């Protein structure tokens, strides 16, 4: 028997383009019923108006990549953790241009 998935709950309360955004994201390794825990860290985000979004995470060294949808998606976030490991600064990239800078801090 493996160690099982690690689960993180992330609560979101921010402003984006002047609009409030609240929601919750459940992050962890997928483990379908009767199967071993998978290697990828995935998540589902639920916002306060009923939208859901799926993501796949990858951490290599101090660089965090979050793909919107499937791994290697053209929509992704890439950021770097600070030396203390409490803040990651990067940018969301969207197909066809656009995106935005983002700084996340553990509280």
Secondary structure, 3 states (H helix, E strand, C coil): CCCCCCEEEEEEEEEECCEEEEEEEEEEECCCCCCCCCCCEEEEEEECCCCEEEEEEEEECCEEEEEECCCCCCCEEEEEECCCCCEEEEEEECCCCCEEEEEEECC
